[in-house]
Each structure stands twice: as structure tokens, then as C-alpha cells.
Amino acid sequence: MPSTPRAARWLVPALLLVVWLGIGGALGPYAGKLSEIATNDQSAFLPESAESTKVIDAQKAFRQSETLPAIVVWTADEGKITGSQREAATGALASLSDSPGVTGRVSPALPSEDGLALQGVVQLRDDLGDGTADALDRITEAAERVDGTSVRIAGPAATQNDLSEAFAGVDGLLLGVALSVVLLILLLVYRSVLLPLVIILSAVFALSLATGIVYALAERDVVRVDGQVQGILFILVIGAATDYALLLSARFREELPQHEQRFDAMRAAVRRSAGAITASAATVALGLLALLLSDLANNKALGPVGAIGIVCSVLAALTFLPAALLLLGRAAYWPARPKPVVDPEHPEAGQSGIWARVAAWVDRAPRRIWAVTLAVLALFAVFAPQLKSEGVPLSEIFVNDAPSVAAQRTLSEHFPGGTGNPAVIIADADRVREVTRAANGTDGVSSAAPVTESGRPGGGEPLVVDGRVRIDAVLEDDADSNAARATVQRLRDAVHEVSGADALVGGYTAQQYDTQTTAQRDLKVIVPVVLAIILVILVALLRSLLLPVLLVLTVALNYGATIGVATLVFEYVFGFGGVDPSVPLYGFVFLVALGVDYNIFLMTRVREEAQVRGTRLGVLKGLTATGGVITSAGVVLAATFAALVVIPLAFLVQIAFIVAFGVLLDTLVVRSLLVPALTRDIGPAVWWPSALRHDPAGAPGAADPGATAGARG
């Protein structure tokens, strides 16, 4: 009969498994429920203090109920629009006034100047949710009764419906793709049956816990979630949890041949890897929390949600995974077998794999390697300032040609570019004439008129609410163009000069301008904070000043090189006309924080080995021992972020490319060549000011100035 202590040894991991199985069973469904409380209303994620956001709040007073405009566009199949077609179109719009979801306010059909098209506006309730698609179908059905014309639906209602369809089923599709990719990579790399399944299960349990917590917080309005935040949370948890699990399982596999009891092997594995895993998680979590300093609501939303995901990932990696591996023992790696112990005096002995050869190459010519890699990265980084992060054009928001995009394109061909997305001016009622005159006199404004009781601009007395009026200004240029943003700046200057009007300018173009301006401000504020956080964590972990500074500089250079490559790829390969303003900041937080992860995994092992063997052999042993697992982790993380491309939005495609490419560049170049070569070339001084700046006396391979100089040839 087993002794009590021995039975207790098995009891703890068994209880941990039961707890995590309970978490997975109870909270797992919330991964699918999260989309139920997510909002895809883009106005909810604007800069909180911006003028355009204040206009949105002011606009609410001018509506009996919140509305979402759908713009119907008819184009003549042959020749110009006839009078009978215009009458039929107006009748079709009028027939919709009592249709479910329509507020009753519909406009007549108005012809374009070229006579080739008609447009009309139908106001839908903004709380229809999934019913918006049905309402748009009814509008299309009525509009198609106009013979001899083709019909398209543009405007905010159509765009929001396309966004909802883009995120429909995102939870199941994204999870399925990401988990399948991770499982395939793990099976190919580790050639083990059980280990990939255990690691996947660890990631799934971490995601269950994270989504359960986020759901509870979002339901109480503590955090805000949209489809983009939800998608990034899924990918982040799966990628991070897999990375942490790979590091621990690799260390356990390495320790197994050195201990008779699996418990001793696991204790050693946890003791020697928990610090690196925890420090890695802290850099990512705190880096994400730095997004709370942003004035963009979607950045603030991602910060705590992402941090929750990282904490859950590290909890699963340090509790569920050790318990599962303890119970499975060597069977977890079947049919592969744990490798034998390497000769401690010669870490490269018995190692004929690729990482032993890479380590030997770094040892032979460190200075040449870091000089070349540094030059290549710097060359790529030269292109980074050319990234056009001024916003994604409306025509490119969706990767595929969504119906609302095609409709907006048709609308712009026949009507002023800003039709359907006017600049919205809120001003004091007693200055309405002066403000309207100033708006009409602004270069780039096609027309401006106060909104009347009918809910449409012009044709009656202005609607006055609490002493304020709304004036709609149609811009000449497309609402998403640089020219339109310049017009908004001029328009603001013009109406602000009207004494006593207290005028504010908002609308789609103003929102884009304010978002771009705020994103540039956020980048300047948050980047130094994230770098400082990472530097402090590295100093505490490595007990050095010089090495942490070098590591931060290398990952920052990797970010610059990645953005440089992305600039070229987005313009010349993908053909993007612009990049979302949040992309550079998201890319920085993910790449720098996650990039430091791999350097933490490497350099904590190098430091551990250097304490016994000296810096030179520490670099060789650390790179040889961790090369495979860190590369696998990098490939897995890159693949999981690449899975974001299943959501057909340009913003997520751009994020997916930057993070996936940047992680691979960091894993294969920065961590594998640049950092080891710099450490090898600088020698023990890299640990300054800790005692390790002098290699341990008598350590194998301890610094020999003559030998080192020869090795650097």
C-alpha cells in the first residue's frame, strides 16, 4: 500500500486536473457567448476627448430614437434616369415607412447631376442587431421594383451589417483554424502523440478561463469587447499558452533522464523555467496594460482583456500542464524518447543537430554575424517611416469586395464624394445662419444646410433642441480621403471663428482625422512606457544592466525592420491604400513584448549555464538547448496570429502579417544570431554590474583573451 506522502504526491496533480476540467466544462461555452455581448459599433471606440466624439453625444438630442441610415442607390441600366423611374423610386421608399425596423423617416429619390443615378435615405433603428440584415433585404426588395435600374445599399447601416457578417461565427472558425494549425505544427515538430494534445488542452483551458472572466466583466460594463478584441484575445491566449507550455514541457523532457523520479524532474523543470515564463508573461501583460494610457477606446479595451488572457495562459502552463505531465511521465513524449544528458564540460558534444551547428558558427565568428544581421535589420528599418498609417480607405476596410463597399463606390461616382457621410456641425441655434454661411464658404465643402423637423437637411425651419442645431456639410471629396480630412480641418477653423456659436465638427471624416491624430499621440506616450516596463523586468530577471539594454534595443530594431518590410509588402504586394492608425501601436506592443519573450527564454538559460561554465560555454549550451523549443514556439505564435486572416478585415490582416513576420524574424534572426553573437563577442562584461561579469574561476571555457580574440576572427 503506498505511503501517505507518496499518495499525496499523486493527489495534488490529480486535484489540479479536476479543477481545470471543471473550469473547462463550466467556462468553455463562454468563448462562444462572448460575441453576444460584443459591439461592432465603431463609434464606441473613438477617441474619448475628441471633438468628433462630443458631436456624437450632441447628435443624440436631435433624434426621437437612435437611427442608422441606409442609402439606396439606383443606376440606370441604359441611358439616363427617367422621370417615371424617379417617381417609382420615390414610391418604393415611401412604401418602406411602415416597414419593421424603419423609423418612418424616408427621403424622396434625388437624382445625380449627371442624371445617371438616384439616391434615397431610409433611417433604420440602431438596435435591430441581427434584424438589420432582414431590414436591408426588405429595402432591397422594394427598391428592385424600379424597372431598368440596378440597386445597391450603402451607408452606415450597410457597413455595420457587413461588419457583423465578417465577425459572424468568428469564435468557432478562428478557434478551429488556430488550434488545427498549432496541433499540426506540434505533431510535425515533436513527433509525439500525447504531448501536442496535452499542450492544446492547456491552451483551451486557459482560453475558457479568460473568456469566462472577460464575459463577466463585459456584461457589467467593466471592460468593452468588439469583434477585433475578441479575435485578438483568442489568438493571444492560444499562442501564449502554447509558448509557455512548450518551454516547460521541453525542460521537463530534458530533466527526466537526470532524475530517477518524475516528481524530482518536474520540480527541477518548474524551478528552472517558472522564472522565465513568469517574467515573459509579465512583459506581455504589463505591455498590454500600458494601452490604458491610450485615448482610443478600442486600445483601452484590448489592454485589460489581453492582460487577463496572458495571466490565464501562465496559470494553465504552471498548474494544469505540470499536473498532466506528472501523471503521464515519459509516456507524454511517446514514441520519441527524452535525450541523454549532454557532457557538462562540452555542451556541444553529442549534439549534431542544427542548433549545435548554429552555436558553433556563432562561436567561430560572432562579430561578423552580429555586424551583418545588424546591417540587414537596419536596412529594412529605413523604410519604416514611410508606413501610411492614416487610416484604411472605406473601399479597403474589407479584404473581399463587401456589398456596402461596392455601393459606396457607386455612390461616389455619381454624387459628391462625401455623400452619405457628411460632416456634422453642432452649433447654437441663434448663430445657425452664420455657421451655415461659414461652412458653405469653406474650400472642399459641396453644400451645407441645417437639419429640419423632417430629419433631412434644408427645405424648412431648422430643428432646434436645447438651443442647438445640427448642420450637415457634404464634402466634395471621398469621406475617407486625405483631401476630405484636410477639408474637415479647414471647416473646423471656419466655424470655430463664428463668435458665440460654440460650434463642433464631427462625422465620419472628422472621426478618422481625430483617430489618426490620437493614434500618433498614443504611440509617442505608450512606446517609452512599454520599453521602460520591459527594461525593469529584464534587469530584475538577469541582474544586469548592460544585457537588458542590449535586448531592448534588439527587439526595438526588430520592430523597426518588421514595419519597414510591412511598408513594402502592404503597398507593392497587398496593394493597401493605407494602414489603420492603431496598427503601429498594436504591432509595437505585441512584437516588443512577445519578442522579449524569446530573448528571456534564451538568456535566462545562458545565465544559468554561465554561472557554472562561464559565458562562452553558457552561450553555446543555452543556444543549443533552447534553439529547438524557442523556434517551435515562435513558429506556433506566428501561425496563430496568421489565423486572423480568416476574418476578412484589412485591420486584422495587417496585424496578422506584422506580428507573424516580426515573430519569425525575431525568432530566427534576432534571438538565434544577433543576441548570441553580441553576448559571445562582448563576453563576461555583458553581465555588468553583476558578479558574472567575471566568469567563475576554473569554469570550462572561462574567458581566455587570446582564445576569444582568435574565435572572433
N, C-alpha and C positions, 0 to 999 in steps of 0.2 A: 504494500500500500504506500503511495507516495507520501513523503513528509509534508507537513503543513507549509513550510517555506516554499517547497517545490510546487505544491498545489497553488499557492498564492502567486507564484511567478506566472502560471498559466491563466489565473483568474483575471489579473489586470488587463492583459491584451484581449481576453475574451469579452470582458465588460466593455472595453473601448469599442470593439466591433459591434456589440449590441447597441451601444449608444449611437454610433454612426449609422447603423442600419435603421434605427428609429428616426434619426434626422432625415435620412434619405427618403424614407417612406412617408413621413409627415410633411416635410417641406418640399420634396421634389416637385409636386404639382404646381408650386408657385412659379416655377420657371415658365410655365405656360400661361399662368394667370397674370404675370407681370404686364403683359401687353394690354390687359383690360383696363388698367389704371394709367397707362402711358398716354401722354398727349403728344400729338404731332402738329399742334398749332404753333407755327413758327413765331408768332407774335409773343408767345410766352417765354421766349428765350432771347429777347432783345436786351441791349444794354439798359440797366435799371435806371440810370440817371440821365439817359439821353433825351434830347428834345423830341425825337420821334416816339419814344415810349410815353412821354407825357401827352402827346397828341392822341395816342390810342386810348388812354384813360379819359381824355376830354371828349372823344368821339362818342363814348358810351351814352352820354347825356342826350345825344341827338337821335337816339333810336328808341322806339317803344319796346323793341326786342332786338337782341343781337342778330345780325344778319351776315350772310356770306354770299357775295354777288356771283352769279353765273352769267357770263357774257356769251350770248348766242351770235354766231357769225354765219351769215349766208353769203355764198359767192355764186354768181351766175354761171351756169354750165356753158352758155353761149351768149356772146354779146354783153349788153349791159342789163342791169336790173330794171324790170318794167314796173309801171305803176300798179298793175294788178298783183305782181309778186310782193311789192311793198305792203299793199293792203292785206294780202294773205298772211304775210309775216306778222304784221301788227295784230291781226285777228288771232293768230296762233299764240302770240304772247298773252293776249287778253284772256284766252281760254285757260291759261295756267293760273289765273289769280286765285282760284279756289282749290287749286291742286294741293294735296298733302305736302307739307314742308315749305310751301311758298308763303311768304308773309303777306301777300296781296298786293305788294308794290311791284308792278311791272311797267317797263317803259315801252313806248311805241318803237317800231323798227325805223332806224335812221340810216339814210344812205351815205356812202362814202363819196368823197369829192370826185373820184374817178368814175363813179356810177357803176362799179363792178361788184359792190358788196353792200350788205346791210348788217346792222348790229342792233341788238336789244339786250337789256339787262333784266334778269329775274333775281329777286332777292330771296335767298333761302335762309331758313333758321339755322343758326350755327351749332345747335345742339342735336342735330339729326344723327350724328355718329355714322353707323353703317348705313343708315337710311339715306345718306347723301347720294350714294350711288343710284338708288331707286328714283330719287327726285331728279337726278340728271338724266336718267333713262326716260322719264316722263317728258322732260323738256325736249329731249332729242326727238322723241316720237311725235310731239306736237309740231316741232319746227320742220320736220321732214315732210309735212303736208304741203309745203310750198313747192309747187312743181317747178322744174327747171333750175333748181339750185342744189348746192352741196352745203351741208350743215356741219359746223364744229362748235364745241363748247370750250370757252376759255374762261379766265378769271380765277379768283381765289378759291371758289367752290370746286372747280375742276382740278386745280393744282392740289388742293388738300385731299381730294378723292384719290388722285394718282399717288400721293404720298402714302395714304392709308393702304392702297393696294400694294405698294412697294414693300411695306412692312408687314403685310398680311402673311401669317404663317412663318414670320422670321424666326420665332423661337424654335420651332421644330426643324425647319430647313437648315438654319445656321448651326444648330447643335449637331444635327445629323452629319453635315459636311465636316465640321471641325473635328468631331470625335472620330469619324471614319478616317480622316487624314492622319490624325495623331496615332490611331491604332495601327494603321498601315505602316507608318514610319517606324514605330516601336517594334513591330513584328519583323521588319526587314533588318533593322539595326541590331536588335538583341537576339533574334532567332530563338526566342523563348515563348512558350505558350501562355503561362500563367502571369508572368511579370507585366506584360502590357495590359492585361485585363485588370490587374490589381491597381496599376497606375491610373488607368482610365476611371476605375471605380472611385479612386481617391479624388480625382478632378470632379466627377459627377456629384459626389457628396459635398465637396466644397461649394459647388455651384448651387446645390439645393439649399444649403445653409445661407449663402449670400442672398439668393433671390427671396428666401423667406423673410430675412431681415429687411431687405430693401422694400419688399412689398408692404410689410407692416409700417415702415416709416413713410413710404409714399402715400399710403392710404390715409395717414394722419397729417399729410402735407408737410412733413419734416424734410423730406427730400423730393425732388421733382425728377421724373423719368420720361424720356421720349424714346422713339424707336432707335435713334442713334446711340443714346446712352445705354439702352438695353442690349443692343448688339455688341457694343464695346465691352460691357460687363461680361457677357457670355464668353467672348474671346479671351479677355484678360484673365478670367478665372481659370479657364481650361489651360491656357498657355502657362500661366504662373504655377498653378498646382502641378502640372506635368513637369515643369523645370525643377521644382523643389523635390518632387518625388524621385526624379532621375538622379539628382545629386545624392540623396540619402540612400537609395537602393544600390547605387554604384559603390558607395563607401561601405555598405553592409556586405556586398559581394566581395570587396577587397579584404574586409576584416575576417570573413568566415574561415579561410584556410589558416589564419593565425591564432584561432581560439578553438578550444575543444567544445565549448558550449555556445550555442547560438545566442543565448542571452548576453554573454560577455561580448560577443561580436557586435550585437546590436547596441549595447551600452557604449562601446567604443565608437561605433559609427555615428550614433546620435551626438556623443560628446564632441566629436571632431568635425561634424558638419552642421550642427544646430546653430553655431555662431554665425557661420557664413549665410545660412538660409535666413536666419532672423534679420541679420544686417541687410541682406538683399531685399527682403520684404519691407523692411523699414524705409529703405531708399525709395522704393516704388510708392508705398503708401503715403509717406510724407511728401513726396514729389507731387502726387495727385492732390493731396490736401492743400498744397500751395495754390491750386486752382481756385480756392475760395477767395483769393485776393483779386480775382478777376471781376470785372464789372459786367461781363457777359453771363447771363443766367444759365446758358447751357454748359459753360465751363464750370460754374459753381455746382451745377447738378452732377457733373461727372466726377468732381473731386471726391466727395464723401462716398458716393456709390462705388467708385473704383477702389477706394481705400478699404471699404467693407469687403469687397471681393478678394483683395490681397490678404487681409487678415484671415479670412476663412480658408484661403488656399494654404497658408502656412500652418494653420491649426490642423487641417487634414493631413498635411505632409508629416507633421511631427507627432501625431497621435494615431490616426487610423492606419497610416502606412506602416509604422514600426510594428503595430499590433498584428497586422496581416502578414508581414514578412516573418515575424517571430513564429507565428503558427505554421507557416508554410516551410520555413527554413530553406535548405538548399533546393527543395522542390520548386521554389518560386522561379529558379533560373533554368529549370529543365527544358530542353535536353542539353543546354550549354552547362558548363561547369565553371565554378569560380577559379580564377587563375592562381597559380602558385605564387608564393612570396618572391619578390624580386630581391636580388642581393643588395642589402642595405648599403654596402660600400660602393656599389656600382649600379645605380638605378637604371642605367640603360642596358645592363646585362640581361639577356634573355628576352629583350623587347625588340622584336624585329618588325613591329607594325609601323604604320605611317607616322604616328606621333613620336616614336623613338627616333625616326629619321628626321622629322622636323626639329626635334630637340637637339639632335646632333648638328644639324645645319645652323641653328641659332647659336650653338656653342662655338662653331668654327668661324662664323663671320657676323657677329652681332651688329657691328657698326654699319656695315654695308646694308644689312637687312633693314634696320630702322631708318636709315637715311633714304632708301628707295621707297619704302612704304609711306614714310612721312611726305615725301615729294609727290607721290601719286595722290594721296588723300588731299593734300593742299591744292593740287591742280584741279581736282573735282570741286573743292570748296570755292574756288574762284567764281563759279557760276551761280552760287547760292543767292547773292544779292539780286539776281535777275528774276527770281521767282515772282510771278504775278499773283500776289495774294490779295487781290482787290475784289474778290467775290466770283462765284460761278455764274455765268450768264444763265438767264431763265431757260434758254434753249439747250443747256447742258446740265441742268440740275439732275435729270435722269439720264443714266447711261444709254438706255433704249429711248427711242423717239416716242415719249408718252403722248397720249391724246391731247392733254392740256398744252403741251409744248407746241405741237403742230398747229393747234388752234390759235395760240398766241402769235405764232409766226404769220399765220394768215391774217390775223387782225392787224398786225404791224404793217403788212404790205399795202393795206387799203385805208388805214386810218392813222392819225398821228401816233408816233412811236409809244407815247405814254398812255394811249387809250386803254382803259381797263385798270390801270394802275396810276391814278392821278396823285399829284402831290396834294396833301390835305392840310389846309391852313385853318387854325382855330384863332379867332380874334374877338375883341369886344364889339358888340353889335353897333354901337354908335360910331364906329370907325370903319364900317364894312365897305363903304364906297372907296375910301382912301386906300384900304388894304387891297381891294379888288383891282383898283387902278394901278397900284404898285406892282401887283402880280402880273397883270397883263402887259406892263411895260418892261418886264424882265426878259432879257435875251434868252431864248430857248423855251419859253412858255408859249404854247399854241393858243390856249384860251383859259380864262379863269372866271368863275361865276359862283355866287353863293348858293348853297343848297336850300331849296324851298320846302314848303309844307308837304309837297308831293314826294319828297325824298330824292329829287333829282336837281342838278344844278340849273339855274336860270328858269325863266318863264313864270315868275311870280315873286311874291314878297319873301325875303329870307326867313328861314326858320330860326327863331331866337329862343335859346334855352339858357336860363340863368344869366341873361345878359351877354351871352356869347353866340357867335355864328360860326358856321363851317363854310369854307370856300374851297372848291375843288379846282385845282390847276392842272390842266392836261399839258404834258411836256411834249415837245416836238420829237425828241429822240427816244429810242427804246429805253424803258424804265431801268434796265439793268446795265446800261452803257456808262462809260466814263463821262461822256458828254452830258448825260442826264444827271449824274452826280454833281458835275460842275454847275449845272443849272440850279440844282437844289441849294448849293452854297450861295449863288447869286440871289436866289429867291429869298432865302433867309435874311441876307443882308438888306434886301429891299423892304421887306415887311417889318423887320425889326426897327427900321428907321421911321416908321409911321408912329408918331407920338401918341401915346395913350392907348394904343391898340393891343399891347401885350400879346403880340402875335407869335404863334408857334407853327412850325412847318414839320409835317410828318408824311406818312405814306410809304409805299414800298421802297422807292428810290432813297428817301431820307433814312429809312431803316438800314438799307445796305451801306450807305455812307457812314452812319453812326456806328454800325457793327465793325466796319473796316477800321475806323479811327480808334475805336475802343480796343480792338484786337492788337493793333500796333502798340497801344499804351500797355496792354497786358503783357505783351512779350518783353517789354523793357522792365517791367516790375517783377514778373514771376521768374524769368530766367536766372537773375542773380540769386534769388531766394532758393531755387532748386539746387543750383550749384553749391551754395553755402551749406544746405542741408546734407548733400551728398558728401561734401568735404569733411564735415564734422563727423559723420558716421564712419567714414574711411579712416580718419585719424584715430578715433576711438578703437576701431577694429584692428588696424595694423600697427598701432602705437608708433606711428612715424608721421613726419610732416612732408618730407620730400616726395615719397612714393604716392601718397594721396593726391598731391598737387599734379603729379605726372598723370595719374589715372584720370582725374577730372579733365585735364587738358586733352588727353587722347580721345575720350568719349565725346567731348565737345567738337573736336576735329572730325570725328566720325559723323556727327550730326551735320556739320557743315558740308562734308563730302556727299552725304546722302541727299541733302537738299539740292546740292549742285547737280547731281545725277538726275534727281526728280525733275528739276527745271528743264533739262534737255528732253527727258522722256515724255513729260506731260505735253510739251509743245510740239515735238517732232515725231513722236510715236503715237501717243493717245490723241493728240490734236485738241487738248483742252484750251479753251479761250481764257481761262482764269482759274484760280485756286481759291477755295473757301478761306476767308480770313482767319479761321480758327486752326487751320491745318498746320501752319508752322509751330504754333504753341503746343498742340497735341503731339505733333511729331517730336518736338524737343522733350517734353515730359516723358513720353514713352521710350524714346531712343536713349536718352541720357540715363534715366533711372534704370531701364532694363539693360542697357549697355554696361553699366557699372556692375550689374549682377554677375556677368561672366568674368569680369576682372576680379570681383570679390571671390568668386569660386576658385579662380586660379591663384590669386596672390595669398589667400589665407592658407592654401596648401603649400605654396612656395615658402611662406614664412614658417609654417610648421616644420618643413623639411630643412630649412636653413638653420633652424635652431640646433639641429643635430649634425648636419652635413656641411654647412656653410652655404653661402649664397649661390655659388656656381652650380653645385650639385642640387641645391634646392630648386633652382630654376629648371634644371633638366628633369628631375624627378616630378616636380609639380606639373610641368607641361605634359610629360609622358603619361602620368597617372590620370590627369583630368581632361586631356585633349579629347578623347572619345566621347565622354559623357557631356561635356560642355558643348561640343559641336552638335551632338544629338539634341540637346536642349535648345540650342539656337535654331536648328532646322525645324523642330517642333513648334517653337514660338512663331517663327516666320510663317510656317504653314497655317497655323491657326489664325493669324492676322490676315493672311491672304484669303481665308474663307469669307472675309467681309465682302468680297466682290459678288457674293450671291445676292446681296441687296443692291438693286440697280440704281444707286445714288452716287453721283460724282464725288461728293464729300468723302464717303466711306471707301470708295475705290482709291482715292488719293491717299487717305490714311493707311489703307492696306498696303499700297506699294511702298510708301515711305518707311513704315515700320518693318515690313518683311525684308526689303532690300537692306535697310540700315542694320537690322539684327544680323543678317548674314554677313554683311561687310564687317561688322564688329566681331562676330564670332570667328570668321575665317582669316581676317587680316589683323585687326587691332589686337584682339586677345591672343591669337596664335603666333603672330610675328612681331608686331610693333612693341607691345608691352614686355614680352620675354626678352627681346633683343635689347631694349633700353635697360632693363633690370640687369641683364648679363653684362652689358657694357659698363654701366656705372659701378657695378659690383656692390660690396657691402655698404658703401656710403649711401645707397638708396634707402636704407632703413633709418637714416638720420632723423632725429637725435637719439633713437633707442640704442640699447647696448648691442643690437645685432649689426650696427654699422662696423663692428669688429667681429669677423667670423669667429665661431667658437674655436678655442685653442685645440689644435690637433684634429679638427674636423677634416674628413676626407675632402679633398678639393678646396681646402681653405685658400684664401686669396694668395696667390703667388704672383707678384707683379710681373716677373719675367714670363711666366707661363701665360698669364692673362693677356699680356701685350701680344704674344705670339698668336694667341687664339683669335685676336681681333683683326688679324691681318688684312 
